Amino acid sequence: MHTRFAALLLSLSSVLVALPLPGRAELPPWVYGAEQRQAPLQLELRVLRVQTLPGPPQAQLELQARVLAVRRQGQGAALRPGDTIRVRYPLPPLRPSGWVGPAPLPLLRAGEQRPAWLAPDPALPGIYRPAAGGRSFGPSLEDVAEPPAQSLR
């Protein structure tokens, strides 16, 4: 009886180990915090219009957005509340379940109001691009710092 129970337990555990488990991992919050701190522009935006632009190499999402507030802008920038800007970024690729990697950029919709960390696109005057990866739109992580290195003993 004990050997039959042990064999059943062993078979069940091997099936559980073989099942693909959903996994999700991304960069630690302090990495996004550093990117947000380095972004030349921090704005509060309301998305007015969203359109998809075809590739190649990859389809792009273009937002038309109204600036509600300017929290930070680099030297030479002259954005003011009420200005309308265009933000362009690649559509996030489809990833298989359990994919591990950095957070994808969100698919924003007309009417949404979001904080945004942006940079001017040097190749396209008048266009802005996300400056903090998948955390370019959403809550601030600017106060999250890299934890001190732990010494190995």
C-alpha positions as CSV (number, residue, x, y, z in Angstrom):
1,M,0.0,0.0,0.0
2,H,2.8,2.4,0.9
3,T,4.7,1.7,-2.3
4,R,1.5,2.3,-4.4
5,F,0.9,5.6,-2.6
6,A,4.6,6.6,-3.1
7,A,4.4,5.8,-6.8
8,L,1.1,7.8,-7.2
9,L,2.7,10.8,-5.4
10,L,5.8,10.5,-7.5
11,S,3.7,10.5,-10.7
12,L,1.6,13.5,-9.6
13,S,4.7,15.5,-8.7
14,S,6.3,14.8,-12.0
15,V,3.2,16.0,-13.9
16,L,3.1,19.2,-11.8
17,V,6.8,19.9,-12.5
18,A,6.2,19.3,-16.3
19,L,3.2,21.7,-16.5
20,P,4.1,25.1,-17.9
21,L,3.5,27.7,-15.2
22,P,2.6,31.3,-16.1
23,G,5.5,33.5,-15.3
24,R,6.0,37.2,-15.5
25,A,9.1,39.2,-14.6
26,E,10.3,42.6,-15.6
27,L,12.9,45.1,-14.7
28,P,13.0,46.2,-11.0
29,P,11.1,49.4,-10.1
30,W,14.3,51.4,-9.5
31,V,15.4,50.9,-13.1
32,Y,12.2,52.6,-14.3
33,G,12.6,55.2,-11.5
34,A,16.1,56.1,-12.9
35,E,14.7,56.3,-16.5
36,Q,11.8,58.6,-15.2
37,R,14.3,60.8,-13.4
38,Q,16.4,61.1,-16.6
39,A,13.5,61.9,-18.9
40,P,13.7,65.5,-20.1
41,L,9.9,66.0,-19.9
42,Q,7.5,65.0,-17.2
43,L,3.9,66.0,-18.2
44,E,0.3,65.3,-17.3
45,L,-1.5,64.5,-20.5
46,R,-5.1,63.8,-21.7
47,V,-5.2,61.6,-24.8
48,L,-7.3,63.2,-27.5
49,R,-6.8,60.8,-30.4
50,V,-5.1,57.5,-31.0
51,Q,-4.2,56.1,-34.4
52,T,-2.1,53.2,-35.6
53,L,0.5,53.9,-38.3
54,P,1.7,50.9,-40.4
55,G,5.3,49.7,-40.4
56,P,7.9,48.8,-41.6
57,P,9.7,47.8,-39.6
58,Q,7.0,47.8,-36.9
59,A,3.5,49.4,-36.6
60,Q,3.5,52.6,-34.5
61,L,0.9,54.1,-32.2
62,E,0.5,57.8,-32.5
63,L,-1.3,59.8,-29.8
64,Q,-2.5,63.3,-30.0
65,A,-2.6,64.6,-26.5
66,R,-3.3,67.9,-24.6
67,V,-0.7,69.0,-22.1
68,L,-2.6,69.5,-18.8
69,A,0.5,70.2,-16.6
70,V,4.2,70.6,-17.1
71,R,6.1,69.1,-14.2
72,R,9.6,69.2,-15.7
73,Q,11.1,70.1,-19.0
74,G,14.6,70.4,-20.3
75,Q,16.3,73.6,-21.3
76,G,15.0,74.9,-24.6
77,A,11.6,73.2,-24.3
78,A,8.6,75.6,-24.2
79,L,5.6,73.4,-23.6
80,R,2.7,74.9,-21.7
81,P,-0.6,73.6,-20.4
82,G,-3.1,73.6,-23.2
83,D,-0.6,72.7,-25.9
84,T,-1.3,69.8,-28.1
85,I,1.5,67.3,-28.8
86,R,2.0,64.1,-30.7
87,V,3.6,61.0,-29.1
88,R,4.7,58.1,-31.2
89,Y,5.9,54.7,-30.2
90,P,6.0,51.1,-31.5
91,L,3.1,48.9,-30.8
92,P,4.1,46.3,-28.2
93,P,4.8,42.9,-29.9
94,L,2.7,40.0,-29.0
95,R,4.5,37.8,-26.4
96,P,3.8,34.2,-25.5
97,S,2.4,33.4,-22.1
98,G,5.1,33.4,-19.4
99,W,7.4,35.7,-21.4
100,V,10.0,37.4,-19.3
101,G,11.3,40.9,-20.0
102,P,10.7,44.6,-19.6
103,A,7.2,46.0,-19.2
104,P,5.6,46.7,-22.6
105,L,4.4,50.2,-23.4
106,P,0.6,50.5,-22.7
107,L,-2.0,50.9,-25.4
108,L,-3.5,54.2,-24.4
109,R,-7.0,55.3,-25.4
110,A,-8.7,58.6,-26.2
111,G,-10.0,60.2,-23.0
112,E,-7.3,58.8,-20.7
113,Q,-5.4,61.2,-18.4
114,R,-1.9,60.0,-17.5
115,P,1.4,61.3,-16.2
116,A,4.0,60.9,-19.0
117,W,7.8,60.8,-19.1
118,L,8.8,61.8,-22.6
119,A,11.7,62.9,-24.8
120,P,11.7,64.7,-28.1
121,D,12.3,62.4,-31.0
122,P,15.6,63.6,-32.6
123,A,14.6,62.0,-36.0
124,L,11.1,63.5,-36.1
125,P,10.8,67.2,-35.1
126,G,7.6,67.9,-33.2
127,I,7.1,64.3,-32.2
128,Y,7.8,62.9,-28.7
129,R,8.6,59.4,-27.6
130,P,8.4,57.5,-24.3
131,A,11.5,58.0,-22.2
132,A,11.0,55.4,-19.4
133,G,10.1,52.2,-21.3
134,G,7.0,50.5,-20.1
135,R,6.6,52.9,-17.2
136,S,6.5,56.1,-19.4
137,F,2.8,56.5,-18.7
138,G,1.5,55.9,-15.2
139,P,2.5,56.3,-11.6
140,S,5.8,57.9,-10.7
141,L,8.6,55.7,-9.6
142,E,11.1,58.6,-9.4
143,D,11.6,58.2,-5.7
144,V,12.5,54.5,-6.0
145,A,16.2,54.1,-5.8
146,E,18.5,51.2,-6.4
147,P,19.0,49.3,-3.2
148,P,22.5,49.3,-1.7
149,A,24.7,46.4,-2.7
150,Q,24.8,43.6,-0.2
151,S,28.3,42.4,0.6
152,L,28.9,38.7,0.3
153,R,30.5,37.0,3.3
